[in-house]
Each structure stands twice: as C-alpha cells, then as structure tokens.
Amino acid sequence: MKAITHTKYGPPDVLELKEVDKPTPKDDEVVVKVYAASIHPDVWHVVSGLPYALRLMGSGLLKPKNQIPGTDIAGIVESVGKDATQFKPGDEVFGECVRGHQWTNGGAYAEYVSAPEDALAQKPADITFEQAAAVPTSGLIALWNLCDGALVQTGGKVLINGAGGGVGAFAVQFAKAFGAEVTGVDHTGKLDMVKSIGADHVIDYTQENFTHSDERYDLIFDIPGNNSLSSCKRVLKPKGKYVLIGYDHFGNAGKLWLGSLPRFFKLMMMSPFVKELPNLNFSMPNKKKSMLILRELLESGKITPVVDRTFPLKKVPEAICYLKEGHPKGKVVITIEHVTKT
Ligand SMILES: NC(=O)c1ccc[n+]([C@@H]2O[C@H](COP(=O)([O-])OP(=O)(O)OC[C@H]3O[C@@H](n4cnc5c(N)ncnc54)[C@H](OP(=O)(O)O)[C@@H]3O)[C@@H](O)[C@H]2O)c1
C-alpha cells in the first residue's frame, strides 16, 4: 500500500511517500481502508520530534517508533482482529488509530491502518469521510476539557480563545449546544467562520486583548495560552474557571526541551489552592464513550466539522506546513484515493 513514511525527526519534508506492507490487525483491532485523515498540531510535534520530552512520552527516543504519522481517520472496515466484535467489514467508521494520547505516530497517512476498535465509532451516514476525519482528536480535546467537567452552564458566559482553529471550532459548538453565550477570540480572517458556527460575539486578537475588556466570563477556555493566569482572572466572574489547553505555536514558543509541560505542571500544582483552576484529574477519559458522544452530536446536527482545505496523500508535508503557516479555519484534511488492489 502507499503510505507517508517518517524515519527521522525533522521538518515536514523528511516525510516520504513509499510502498509499504499492508497492516494486519491485532486481536482487538480492525483494519480500516482510509478515505480521509486529518492533521493537528501534535502531528507537527511528532514529525519534528519537538519538544524533546515528547520523544520520551511514547513517540521514540532517537527515531519514530511507528514510521507512519497521523492519528485521525475515517474509512471503511476491511478486516477485524479475532477479539474485535463491534465492527464488521464494510462498516464506515471514524476515530483515532492510537490507544492513548495523540503525541505519537498512529499510521493514519496511509491507504490502510490497523486501529483499536475502542478508539472508533460508526461514521454518521450524512457526513462525508473528510468531515468525519476532521473530528476525532480536536473533538475529543474540546469535549474532555470543556464538557466532561460540566464546566459549561446554560446561560453562562464562555470565552473560547483560539476559537477558529481545530479544537476551538468544536469548543464553540459544544458550548453553544450546552446553552452558553459564547465569545470567540481569533485571527481577523477567521471571525466570520467563528460567527457562522454559533459564536454570539467575536474578538480579533490582532486588534484587542480580551483580558483588557470590561466583560466578565464564567469560563475561559484558552487554547493559545498567550495571557497569564492572573490577567485572565481579571475578566473571570467570582466563581469563574480557567482551562488551559496549551499550544506551543509549532515550536515558536522556543521551549525546545519541555514545551508547555512546565506551565501545565505549575497549574496542576496550583489547582488545589486557586479556585479558578479545575480540579486535578489524571485519568484518561474513556475514548470509546467519548467517540459515541461525538457521533451523537454530529448526528443531531449540534456540531458540524469545519474543513478549511484538503490535500492528497502525497502532499502531507505541504498540508502540515499549511496548518502551521496558512491560518486555516478549522481543520486541514488529507484525502486518500485508492489505486492499489485490495
Ligand atoms: N490539553 C489537552 O488536553 C491537549 C491534548 C492534546 C493536544 N493539545 C494541544 O491543543 C492544541 C490544539 O490546537 P488546535 O488543534 O486548536 O490548533 P490550531 O488549529 O492551530 O488552532 C489554534 C488557534 O489559536 C489561534 N491563535 C494563535 N495565537 C492566538 C492568540 N494570541 N490569540 C487568540 N488565538 C490565537 C490560531 O490562530 P492563527 O491562525 O492566527 O495562529 C488558531 O486559530 C495543540 O497545540 C495541542 O498540542 C492539548
């Protein structure tokens, strides 16, 4: 099969399109014929091997352990492992092809991938493979950090910083679905899209710093993390909460060894003593249950994936550069044409 291969860490042009063996499923996995896959900033982190700490978190110390990048897919089940019971060949599915977190290569940028069945869900019939592939990692990050902690209250005022990116476009829609009044902050060119997915108010970060506003929020959901906790606290209501998602601006934050980790650990250590921070939670949420929630939200029309642009499989390096530098609205998606025989 054709696949994008990643044999050494570096800029996106270290990736090469090659012929490789088709995968076979482990007992609890299914092999999916991939029609679309998507990109998120952690794909750039794993391809570049930065920050270096990430290499110790499963991606491979000196070179990538799994040599096919990407974690998010949509496609059709081709074969199932001996203990996989949830899907059968011919089922249309979407989800992640990694078991735990997404700071590792999962094999998505290929004609076929073997994925754990618990990280997949049936694809809703009325969305395309491209739309479905745009959902998993970004949707899960938004869901786990915004909704699982019941942080969004009906009628509450929620500010989403970075609302026009991959995670932000889902966070806006989740917050609206939960009945909140939403303010989306992002780059000038993304604000029409942010309004179109339901934001009640928008702020252009190139013109205005939201922490200087007179508005007060019940929740700040902060993807870029470009303001300090103390300046964000200034625009929180007395019982308001602050959630940091964390964003290294594709290495431009300059923290090559540890990235955002020290800031996260500091907030975690502070959380028992700072009422604006959510409670400590070290457990990995249940991916299978979360994928079912995402499927229901898609089927009910409460969320609609925003796809900025698609690239063919051979252009994965260009697609990663576009995510980093092109100010995409929502998600960048890879489409995969099948020319090899099954
Ligand atoms: N906490 C978690 O559970 C968790 C788990 C996995 C991953 N992550 C992290 O979550 C992040 C997800 O990002 P994503 O997929 O949403 O990335 P993205 O698609 O690049 O979106 C980030 C958005 O933030 C905007 N932005 C940049 N600087 C800003 C500023 N100063 N003020 C307001 N908005 C600004 C960007 O706009 P521009 O186009 O202008 O740059 C972009 O629209 C990644 O960095 C990933 O590492 C978090």
The ligand as an SDF file (V2000), in Angstrom:
LIG
                    3D

 48 52  0  0  0  0  0  0  0  0999 V2000
   -4.8220   19.9880   26.8410 N   0  0  0  0  0  0  0  0  0  0  0  0
   -5.0640   18.9110   26.1110 C   0  0  0  0  0  0  0  0  0  0  0  0
   -5.8160   18.0020   26.5050 O   0  0  0  0  0  0  0  0  0  0  0  0
   -4.3880   18.7410   24.7920 C   0  0  0  0  0  0  0  0  0  0  0  0
   -4.2680   17.4740   24.2700 C   0  0  0  0  0  0  0  0  0  0  0  0
   -3.7060   17.3240   23.0530 C   0  0  0  0  0  0  0  0  0  0  0  0
   -3.2670   18.4440   22.3810 C   0  0  0  0  0  0  0  0  0  0  0  0
   -3.3690   19.6640   22.9200 N   0  0  0  0  0  0  0  0  0  0  0  0
   -2.9060   20.8730   22.2590 C   0  0  0  0  0  0  0  0  0  0  0  0
   -4.0470   21.5840   21.8380 O   0  0  0  0  0  0  0  0  0  0  0  0
   -3.6540   22.4090   20.8140 C   0  0  0  0  0  0  0  0  0  0  0  0
   -4.7580   22.2900   19.8180 C   0  0  0  0  0  0  0  0  0  0  0  0
   -4.7200   23.2800   18.9520 O   0  0  0  0  0  0  0  0  0  0  0  0
   -5.6400   23.3140   17.6800 P   0  0  0  0  0  0  0  0  0  0  0  0
   -5.7430   21.9830   17.0360 O   0  0  0  0  0  0  0  0  0  0  0  0
   -6.8820   24.0160   18.0020 O   0  0  0  0  0  0  0  0  0  0  0  0
   -4.6170   24.1970   16.8260 O   0  0  0  0  0  0  0  0  0  0  0  0
   -4.9170   25.1790   15.6530 P   0  0  0  0  0  0  0  0  0  0  0  0
   -5.8610   24.5250   14.7040 O   0  0  0  0  0  0  0  0  0  0  0  0
   -3.5890   25.6530   15.1570 O   0  0  0  0  0  0  0  0  0  0  0  0
   -5.7020   26.3830   16.3570 O   0  0  0  0  0  0  0  0  0  0  0  0
   -5.1280   27.2880   17.2560 C   0  0  0  0  0  0  0  0  0  0  0  0
   -5.8850   28.5890   17.0670 C   0  0  0  0  0  0  0  0  0  0  0  0
   -5.4150   29.5600   18.0140 O   0  0  0  0  0  0  0  0  0  0  0  0
   -5.2400   30.7730   17.2860 C   0  0  0  0  0  0  0  0  0  0  0  0
   -4.3000   31.6490   17.9550 N   0  0  0  0  0  0  0  0  0  0  0  0
   -2.9520   31.7200   17.8420 C   0  0  0  0  0  0  0  0  0  0  0  0
   -2.4780   32.7150   18.6060 N   0  0  0  0  0  0  0  0  0  0  0  0
   -3.5520   33.3000   19.1900 C   0  0  0  0  0  0  0  0  0  0  0  0
   -3.7130   34.4010   20.0760 C   0  0  0  0  0  0  0  0  0  0  0  0
   -2.6780   35.0850   20.5130 N   0  0  0  0  0  0  0  0  0  0  0  0
   -4.9620   34.7070   20.4920 N   0  0  0  0  0  0  0  0  0  0  0  0
   -6.0450   34.0050   20.0440 C   0  0  0  0  0  0  0  0  0  0  0  0
   -5.9590   32.9750   19.1860 N   0  0  0  0  0  0  0  0  0  0  0  0
   -4.7200   32.6230   18.7690 C   0  0  0  0  0  0  0  0  0  0  0  0
   -4.7110   30.3040   15.9490 C   0  0  0  0  0  0  0  0  0  0  0  0
   -4.8150   31.3550   15.0250 O   0  0  0  0  0  0  0  0  0  0  0  0
   -3.6190   31.6810   13.9740 P   0  0  0  0  0  0  0  0  0  0  0  0
   -4.0790   31.0810   12.7220 O   0  0  0  0  0  0  0  0  0  0  0  0
   -3.5520   33.1360   13.9270 O   0  0  0  0  0  0  0  0  0  0  0  0
   -2.3750   31.0820   14.5150 O   0  0  0  0  0  0  0  0  0  0  0  0
   -5.6400   29.1460   15.6750 C   0  0  0  0  0  0  0  0  0  0  0  0
   -6.8520   29.5590   15.1000 O   0  0  0  0  0  0  0  0  0  0  0  0
   -2.3500   21.8820   20.2660 C   0  0  0  0  0  0  0  0  0  0  0  0
   -1.2690   22.7380   20.4800 O   0  0  0  0  0  0  0  0  0  0  0  0
   -2.1360   20.6130   21.0120 C   0  0  0  0  0  0  0  0  0  0  0  0
   -0.7630   20.3930   21.2920 O   0  0  0  0  0  0  0  0  0  0  0  0
   -3.9490   19.8350   24.1150 C   0  0  0  0  0  0  0  0  0  0  0  0
  1  2  1  0
  2  3  2  0
  2  4  1  0
  4  5  1  0
  4 48  2  0
  5  6  2  0
  6  7  1  0
  7  8  2  0
  8  9  1  0
  8 48  1  0
  9 10  1  0
  9 46  1  0
 10 11  1  0
 11 12  1  0
 11 44  1  0
 12 13  1  0
 13 14  1  0
 14 15  2  0
 14 16  1  0
 14 17  1  0
 17 18  1  0
 18 19  2  0
 18 20  1  0
 18 21  1  0
 21 22  1  0
 22 23  1  0
 23 24  1  0
 23 42  1  0
 24 25  1  0
 25 26  1  0
 25 36  1  0
 26 27  1  0
 26 35  1  0
 27 28  2  0
 28 29  1  0
 29 30  1  0
 29 35  2  0
 30 31  1  0
 30 32  2  0
 32 33  1  0
 33 34  2  0
 34 35  1  0
 36 37  1  0
 36 42  1  0
 37 38  1  0
 38 39  2  0
 38 40  1  0
 38 41  1  0
 42 43  1  0
 44 45  1  0
 44 46  1  0
 46 47  1  0
M  CHG  2   8   1  16  -1
M  END
$$$$
